[in-house]
Amino acid sequence: MTGAERRLRLVLVDDHRLFRESLGALLAVHEGIEVVAEGADGEEAVRLARTHRPDVVLLDVEMPGQSVLTSLVEIRSASPSTRIIVLTMHENTPLARQLLLRGASAYLIKTIGHHELVAAIRAATDRDQDLITLSVSRGGLAGLTTSSGPTLSEREVEVLGLVGKARSNAAIAAELRISEGTVKRHLSNINAKLGSTSRLDAVRRATRARLLAPGLGDD
């Protein structure tokens, strides 16, 4: 790992302690990855995401308490820049599609190898790529389209979330530490992807398409 590279910070959430600890040990051998916290249910996942603002939350599907769909939406609201990778024992295409539509970056089957998991983690956290939606079956990594509709990059989601908070281009640029021209370019790309005609229309269309988590644009 070069000095210019930063470590990817992960939160692991699974109610099976042995699996969670074993996975953490496996990930620890990969350079550039750090497990910063572990949890055992959806409510704890939300709390840990809010506290640590990790790059990635690895989230189990079947845990006590609230549903994985609720947890996913609440994590995105608590830490909008965090990627969420869902782990499960069962292939369930309808559930995978719902999770991906609500903002999960990947839906992975637990029978995959840890090298495949690491590849998915690195892909999901690549800010220069469009939002990645992946499913993993026993045959390995495979793309899964969320629909015929558009996808937004992580940066575009961040920009649009701030638009929803009525921030000006200058304020968005200052908060994200980018130029005002870059903000305008992102907004132009967003309008082109969504077919929107105004800032408000873009927020409305993105929310309706579940590209922007409910409440993401609220203070």
URJOCOR-V594789 format. One line per field, one symbol per residue. ss: DSSP state (~ for helix, > for strand, _ for the rest). psi: psi as a letter, one per 20 degrees, with the letter a starting at -180 (. if undefined). A space follows every 50 residues. Layout:
ss=???
psi=???
//
This chain:
ss=_______>>>>>>___~~~~~~~~~~~~____>>>>>>>__~~~~~~~~~ ~~___>>>>>_______~~~~~~~~~~~____>>>>>>____~~~~~~~~ ~____>>>>____~~~~~~~~~~~_________>>>>__>>>>_______ ___~~~~~~~~~~_____~~~~~~~~___~~~~~~~~~~~~~~~____~~ ~~~~~~~~___________
psi=prhiqqqppqppopiogggghgghhghhippjppoiqqrjrgghggghgh gilrhppopqgnrqbrqhggggghghhhnhipqpppqqippngggggggh hjjqhqoppiirrhhgghghghghjohiqrppoqqpaiiapqqoqhajar qqrghhggghhhgijkqrhghggghilrqhhhghgghggghhgikqirgg hgggghghikhpqpihjq.
//
